Amino acid sequence: LEALINLLTVNETYFFRESRQIYFLTEKSVRTKEKIRILCAPGSTGEEPYSIAIALLEGGYPSDRIEIVSLDINSDVVVLAKEGCYNARSLHKTPLSLQEKYFTKEEDGFKISNNVKRLVTFHTLNVFDESLFDLGLFDTIFSRNMLIYFDEATVIRAVERLGSLARNKESLLFFGHADFVKTPPSLIEHYEEGIKFYTVA
């Protein structure tokens, strides 16, 4: 079953994909610099959680106050995420200054800095597994481009489960632009600075 899941799941991603949401979160977070826990579900091969970590560091966020948890149902991509080695295509939207600061050029690609890697914990996990709730509560939840594969009932169920991990009513949830057309009943939709985000109802 695990091999079948690994074969069927799509893992198209790169650093700073849909970066406006990431920078929006960064701008909001650096105002307080309180300890922040962020969930990426799914996190695929690590580009998204590592991008968030880099953006926070660049914004002046103290590294000892950043904790990012990434999960994915595909065990193969979790292994790759933990290794933190990427090709040039994964970095095609990453400014050269950030490439030089947070990556080491190697013969077969780019390896992410340990200063970034240590901020992210990776898990092989299905959002419908009960062990999801063992991860604790989060200040921000990213779930982008996963729900497009679900029918409406499954989207509602997945969003409810993710929303139950929100620390409080101020916790922010970000989804992909095509993840759903109608806002699920467990969420409240917000617009600010041209960015759509959600809080739990």
Beta strands, then each sheet from edge to edge (+ up, - down):
strand 1: 36-40
strand 2: 66-72
strand 3: 85-86
strand 4: 103-106
strand 5: 109-112
strand 6: 120-124
strand 7: 140-143
strand 8: 172-175
strand 9: 187-192
strand 10: 195-200
sheet 1: 6+ 2+ 1+ 7+ 8+
sheet 2: 3+ 5- 4+
sheet 3: 9+ 10-
end
